């Protein structure tokens, strides 16, 4: 489906990470690489709820407590932070 400006519904040409669509995620059946395993170890050591809280705080500080104007790239980065903290919150709720 296309929007009125011709972009597809899922398109995000201003995204900092052009592969932010979940359909591009790794196959769940693939084994973790060493760096991925180290990352998940750090996440588990730090705690999902703590990481979610920290990411939300950084997001809110940047968005609500600064006078810096945001363009599309910065707005996309703030949205990426929101996606991460919500993901960590969900992971923490399941633990």
N, C-alpha and C positions, 0 to 999 in steps of 0.2 A: 504494500500500500504506500502511496506517495502522499506527502503533504502538499499544501498549496504552493510551496516554493520548489517543489520537485524532488526534495530529498525523501528518502525512504524513512519510514517510521523509526527504524532502529539505527539510522545513521547519526553519527556524531563526529563530524569532520573537525570540530574544534577540540576534541579530546586530547589530553596530554598523552594518553596511551591509546593508540588507534586500535588495539586489540582488546578493548574493554568489554566487548560483547561476550557474555558467558558461553556462547556457543564455540568460542575459540579456546576454551579451557582444556587443559590436558585430559586425556582419557583417564578415567578413574582407575582403570585396571593397570596402568603403567606403573612400574616401581618408581619410588622417589630417587632422584639423584642425590648425591652426597650433600650438595648445597641446599637442596630442598629439605632434606632430613634435618640438617643443622638449623635451618630456619624454623621448622616446626618444633624442634627441641627448645629453641629460644622462646617461641610463643608459649609453649607449655610451662617453661620455667617462669616466665613473666606473669602469665595468667591472662586469659582472654578478657575477663571483665576489666582488669587493670589497663590493658592495652586499649580496649574500647573507650574507657573513660579518658585516657590520655589523648587519643585521636579526636574525640568529641571536644575536649577542652581546646586543643590547637585550632580546630575548625572554628569554634565559637570565638576564640580570641581574634583570629584573623578576620572573621566576618563582621563581628559586632563591636570589637574594641580597637579598631584601627581606622585611620583616615585614608588608607591606601585605596585608590580606585581599582576595581577589578575589571579585566577584559574577559573575553570568552575563555582563554586558556586558563586563567586563574580560577574562574568559576568552575571549569571542568575539573581542575585539581581539587577544589573544595568538595565537589561532588564525589570524587574518587575517595577522599577521606571519609565521607559519610558512608559510602558503600563498605569500606573497610571496617569502620567502627560497628556498623550494623551486623556485619558478618561475624566479628568477634563477639558481639553480644549474643547472637544466636548460638555460636559455639559454646560460650560460657553457660548459657541456659541448658544446653544438652549435657553438660559435664556433671 
